Amino acid sequence: MMKRSLGILAGAVLLLCAAASRADDYSDTIKLFEEAGQSKAFFHNSYGYAVFPGIGKGGFIVGGAHGNGRVFRHGVYVGDTSMTQVSVGFQAGGQAYSMIIFFEDERAFKEFTSGSFEFGADAGAVAITAAANASAGASGGMRDAVTAGKYYKGMAVFTIVKGGAMYEATVSGQKFSFKPKKA
């Protein structure tokens, strides 16, 4: 019981850290992904994308993650999204990361923006690692990062770790919500 409480507490602390995102955070995060190896190409051939500047993740046996983001269609901001993840299994630690999800076509975009979308345990993300000459101000400047991303069921996911350490062998799923931009 104590271990579970500590895991929930660690997750809650990280969630609070990731809760606030400024407009500059979105453009800075998009720029990082635009400069990151193969993820750059996805900006040119995708229907749209969802960007999360800061997601906090933590746990001990039971874990969680949460972050807020924005959704873009053809580079135009169309609404807000949030991601919540629950995981169970061997895990310990906490981590903060940025994430971007590219939508290959209108069908994938509509599926994600339907209001409540979930990634199952079979969905994977390409982790972009920091280059040796990381640019100042970013925990992991990704200019020279090399990735091997591809669409899976119309979506491609990339992450950039911002800090922390998380050890895990878990089963988890991510749930996303979407709210259209107010006119």
NORJO-V227343 format. One record per pair of residues at least 12 apart in sequence whose ideal C-beta (glycine too) atoms are under 10 Angstrom apart, sorted by the first residue. I is the first residue (numbers start at 0). J is the second residue. D is the distance in whole Angstrom. If there is no record, write none. Layout:
i->[I;I]
j->[J;J]
d->[D;D]
//
This chain:
i->[1;2;2;2;2;3;3;3;3;4;4;5;5;5;5;5;5;6;6;6;6;6;6;6;6;6;6;6;7;7;7;7;7;7;8;8;9;9;9;9;9;9;9;9;9;9;10;10;10;10;10;10;10;10;10;10;10;10;10;10;11;11;11;11;12;12;12;13;13;13;13;13;13;13;13;13;13;13;13;13;13;13;13;13;14;14;14;14;14;14;14;14;14;15;15;16;16;16;16;16;16;16;16;17;17;17;17;17;17;17;17;17;17;17;17;17;17;17;18;18;18;18;18;18;19;19;19;20;20;20;20;20;20;20;20;20;21;22;22;22;23;24;24;24;24;24;24;24;25;25;25;25;25;25;25;26;26;27;27;27;27;28;28;28;28;28;28;28;28;28;28;28;28;29;29;29;29;29;29;29;29;29;30;30;31;31;31;31;31;31;31;31;31;31;31;31;31;31;31;31;32;32;32;32;32;32;32;32;32;32;32;32;32;33;33;34;34;34;34;34;34;34;34;35;35;35;35;35;35;35;35;35;35;35;35;35;35;35;35;36;36;36;36;36;36;36;36;36;36;36;36;36;37;37;37;37;37;37;37;37;37;37;38;38;38;38;38;38;38;38;38;38;38;38;39;39;39;40;40;40;41;41;41;41;41;41;41;41;41;41;41;42;42;42;42;44;44;44;45;45;45;45;45;45;45;45;45;45;45;45;45;45;45;45;46;46;46;46;46;46;46;46;46;46;46;46;46;47;47;47;47;47;47;47;47;47;47;47;47;47;47;47;47;47;48;48;48;48;48;48;48;48;48;48;48;48;48;48;48;48;49;49;49;49;49;49;49;49;49;49;49;49;49;49;49;49;49;49;49;49;49;50;50;50;50;50;50;50;50;50;50;50;51;51;51;51;51;51;51;51;51;51;51;51;51;51;51;52;52;52;52;52;52;52;52;52;53;53;53;53;53;53;53;53;53;54;54;54;54;54;54;54;54;54;54;54;54;54;54;54;55;55;55;55;55;55;56;56;56;56;56;56;56;56;56;56;56;56;56;57;57;57;57;57;57;57;57;58;58;58;58;58;58;58;58;58;58;58;58;58;58;58;59;59;59;59;59;60;60;60;60;60;60;60;61;61;61;61;61;61;62;62;62;62;62;62;62;62;62;62;62;62;62;62;63;63;63;63;63;64;64;64;64;64;64;64;64;64;64;64;64;64;65;65;65;65;65;66;66;66;66;66;66;66;66;66;67;67;67;67;67;68;68;68;68;68;68;68;68;68;69;70;70;70;70;70;70;70;70;70;70;71;71;71;72;72;72;72;73;75;76;77;77;77;77;77;78;78;78;78;78;78;79;79;79;79;79;79;80;80;80;80;80;80;80;80;81;81;81;81;81;82;82;82;82;82;82;82;82;83;83;83;83;83;83;84;84;84;84;84;84;84;85;85;85;85;85;85;86;86;86;86;86;86;86;86;86;87;87;87;88;88;88;88;88;89;89;89;89;90;90;90;90;90;90;91;91;91;91;92;92;92;92;92;93;93;93;93;94;94;94;94;94;94;94;94;94;95;95;95;95;95;95;96;96;96;96;96;96;96;96;96;96;96;96;97;97;97;97;97;97;97;97;97;97;98;98;98;98;98;98;99;99;99;99;99;99;99;100;100;100;100;100;100;100;100;100;100;100;101;101;101;101;101;101;101;102;102;102;102;103;103;103;103;103;103;103;104;104;104;105;106;106;107;107;107;107;107;108;108;109;110;110;110;111;111;111;111;112;112;112;112;112;113;113;114;114;114;114;114;115;115;115;115;116;116;116;116;116;116;117;117;117;117;118;118;118;118;118;118;118;118;118;119;119;119;119;119;120;120;120;120;120;121;121;121;122;122;122;122;122;122;122;123;123;123;123;124;124;124;124;124;124;124;125;125;125;125;125;125;125;125;125;126;126;126;126;126;126;126;127;127;127;127;127;127;127;127;127;127;128;128;128;128;128;128;128;129;129;129;129;129;129;130;130;130;130;131;137;137;138;138;138;138;138;139;139;139;139;140;141;141;144;144;156]
j->[59;59;60;61;91;58;59;60;61;59;61;57;58;59;60;61;91;57;58;59;60;61;62;63;86;90;91;93;57;58;59;61;62;63;57;59;55;56;57;58;59;62;63;91;92;93;55;56;57;58;59;61;62;63;64;65;84;85;86;93;55;57;63;65;55;57;93;53;54;55;56;57;58;62;63;64;65;66;92;93;94;95;163;165;54;55;56;57;63;64;65;66;83;55;65;53;54;55;57;93;95;162;163;51;52;53;54;55;56;64;65;66;67;82;95;96;97;161;53;55;65;66;67;81;52;53;67;50;51;52;53;66;67;68;69;79;52;52;69;76;52;50;51;52;53;67;69;97;50;51;52;68;69;71;76;50;52;52;97;136;137;50;51;52;53;68;69;97;98;99;137;159;161;42;48;50;52;69;71;74;97;99;137;141;50;52;97;99;127;134;137;138;139;140;141;142;144;157;159;161;48;50;97;98;99;101;127;141;144;146;157;158;159;99;141;130;134;137;140;141;142;143;144;99;125;127;128;130;139;140;141;142;143;144;145;146;148;157;159;125;127;128;130;141;142;143;144;145;146;147;148;157;125;127;144;145;146;147;148;149;155;157;99;101;125;127;141;144;146;148;155;156;157;159;141;144;146;101;146;148;99;100;101;102;103;146;148;149;150;155;157;71;74;99;101;101;103;150;71;72;73;74;99;100;101;102;103;104;107;108;150;153;154;155;71;72;73;101;102;103;104;105;106;107;108;109;153;70;71;72;73;74;75;77;100;101;102;103;104;105;107;108;111;112;68;69;70;71;72;73;74;99;100;101;102;108;111;154;155;157;68;69;70;71;78;79;80;82;98;99;100;101;102;108;111;112;116;154;156;175;177;68;69;70;71;76;80;97;98;99;100;101;65;66;67;68;69;80;81;82;96;97;98;99;100;158;175;66;67;68;69;96;97;98;99;161;65;66;67;68;95;96;97;98;161;66;67;68;81;82;83;84;94;95;96;97;98;158;161;173;93;94;95;96;161;163;84;86;90;92;93;94;95;96;160;163;165;167;171;90;91;92;93;94;95;163;165;84;85;86;87;88;89;90;91;92;93;94;165;167;169;171;89;90;91;92;93;86;87;88;89;90;91;169;85;86;87;88;90;169;84;85;86;87;88;90;91;92;93;94;165;167;169;171;83;84;85;86;171;82;83;84;85;86;93;94;95;96;98;165;171;173;81;82;83;84;85;80;81;82;83;84;95;96;97;98;79;80;81;82;176;80;81;82;97;98;99;100;175;177;180;100;102;108;111;112;175;177;178;179;180;99;102;108;102;105;108;112;108;180;180;108;112;177;179;180;112;177;178;179;180;181;176;177;178;179;180;181;100;111;112;116;175;176;177;178;174;175;176;177;178;98;100;116;118;173;174;175;176;117;172;173;174;175;176;118;169;171;172;173;174;175;169;170;171;172;173;174;120;165;167;168;169;170;171;172;173;169;170;171;167;168;169;170;171;166;167;168;169;165;166;167;168;169;171;164;165;166;167;163;164;165;166;167;162;163;164;165;158;160;161;162;163;164;165;166;167;138;160;161;162;163;165;124;126;127;138;139;158;159;160;161;162;163;165;127;137;138;139;141;157;158;159;160;161;124;156;157;158;159;173;124;127;155;156;157;158;159;116;118;122;124;154;155;156;157;158;173;175;148;150;153;154;155;156;157;150;153;154;155;149;150;151;152;153;154;155;150;153;154;153;152;153;150;152;153;154;155;153;154;153;152;153;154;153;154;175;177;175;176;177;178;179;175;177;175;176;177;178;179;174;175;176;177;154;173;174;175;176;177;172;173;174;175;151;152;154;156;171;172;173;174;175;152;170;171;172;173;169;170;171;172;173;151;152;172;151;152;154;156;171;172;173;148;151;155;156;148;151;155;156;157;158;173;144;146;147;148;149;155;156;157;158;144;146;156;157;158;159;160;139;141;144;145;146;148;157;158;159;160;141;143;144;145;146;159;160;141;142;143;144;159;160;142;143;144;145;143;159;161;159;160;161;162;163;159;160;161;162;159;157;159;157;159;173]
d->[10;6;5;8;10;10;8;6;5;9;10;10;9;5;9;10;10;7;5;4;6;5;6;8;10;8;8;10;9;8;9;7;9;7;9;9;10;9;4;6;6;8;9;9;8;5;8;7;4;6;9;8;6;4;7;8;10;9;10;8;9;8;8;9;8;7;7;10;9;3;6;4;9;10;8;8;8;10;10;5;8;7;8;10;9;5;9;8;7;8;4;8;9;7;9;7;10;5;10;9;7;10;10;9;9;4;6;3;8;8;6;5;8;10;6;9;10;10;8;8;8;8;7;10;10;8;8;10;8;5;6;8;6;8;8;10;8;10;9;10;9;9;10;4;7;10;10;9;6;9;6;8;6;9;8;9;9;7;9;9;8;6;8;4;8;9;10;5;9;7;9;8;10;8;8;6;9;9;8;9;10;8;9;10;10;9;7;9;8;9;6;10;8;7;5;9;9;10;6;10;8;7;8;9;5;9;8;7;10;10;6;10;7;10;9;10;9;10;8;6;5;9;8;9;10;5;10;9;9;9;4;8;9;5;9;7;10;7;7;9;7;10;9;7;9;8;4;5;4;9;8;9;8;9;9;7;5;7;5;9;10;9;7;8;8;7;8;8;6;6;8;10;5;9;10;10;9;10;10;9;8;10;4;10;9;10;7;10;9;6;8;10;8;9;8;9;8;9;9;10;9;10;10;10;4;6;6;8;9;9;9;10;9;8;10;7;7;8;5;6;5;6;9;7;5;9;9;7;5;4;6;8;9;8;9;8;5;10;9;9;9;5;8;9;10;9;8;6;9;10;9;6;6;5;6;9;10;9;9;10;5;7;5;8;9;10;5;9;8;7;5;9;8;9;7;9;10;9;10;8;8;5;6;8;7;10;9;8;8;5;8;10;10;4;7;4;8;8;9;6;8;6;4;7;8;9;10;8;8;7;9;10;6;9;10;9;10;6;8;9;6;8;7;9;7;3;9;8;10;7;10;8;9;7;5;7;6;8;9;10;7;8;5;9;10;9;7;9;9;9;7;5;7;7;10;8;6;9;10;9;9;7;4;7;9;8;8;10;9;6;9;9;10;5;7;8;8;10;8;8;8;10;10;7;5;8;9;9;7;8;8;7;8;9;8;7;6;9;8;9;8;7;4;8;9;5;9;9;9;10;8;7;7;8;7;6;5;7;9;7;7;4;8;8;10;8;10;9;10;9;8;8;7;7;5;7;10;9;7;5;9;9;9;8;9;7;7;7;5;8;10;5;7;7;9;8;9;9;9;10;9;9;9;8;7;6;9;6;9;9;9;10;10;10;8;9;6;9;10;9;6;9;8;9;7;6;7;6;6;4;5;9;9;7;5;8;7;10;9;8;8;9;6;6;5;8;9;7;5;8;9;7;9;10;9;6;7;5;8;10;10;7;5;8;8;9;10;6;7;5;7;10;10;10;6;7;9;8;9;10;7;10;4;7;3;8;10;6;6;7;7;6;3;6;8;8;7;5;7;7;7;4;7;5;9;9;8;5;8;7;5;4;6;8;9;5;8;7;10;6;8;7;4;7;4;10;9;8;8;4;5;6;10;9;8;10;10;10;5;6;5;6;8;8;9;9;10;9;9;10;9;7;5;8;6;7;7;7;5;8;9;9;10;9;7;5;8;9;10;9;10;9;6;7;5;8;10;10;8;8;7;9;7;4;8;8;9;7;6;9;10;5;9;9;4;7;7;9;6;10;10;10;6;8;7;3;5;10;8;9;10;9;7;8;9;7;7;7;9;10;5;9;8;10;7;9;7;6;8;10;7;7;6;8;9;9;7;5;8;7;6;7;5;7;10;9;8;8;9;6;4;8;8;10;10;9;6;9;9;5;6;6;10;8;9;10;7;8;8;7;10;8;7;10;7;10;7;9;10;9;4;6;5;10;10;5;7;4;9;8;7;5;7;10;8;10;8;5;8;7;8;5;5;9;5;9;6;7;5;8;8;10;6;8;9;8;8;7;10;9;7;8;8;6;4;6;9;8;8;8;8;8;5;6;10;6;7;7;9;10;9;6;10;8;9]
//
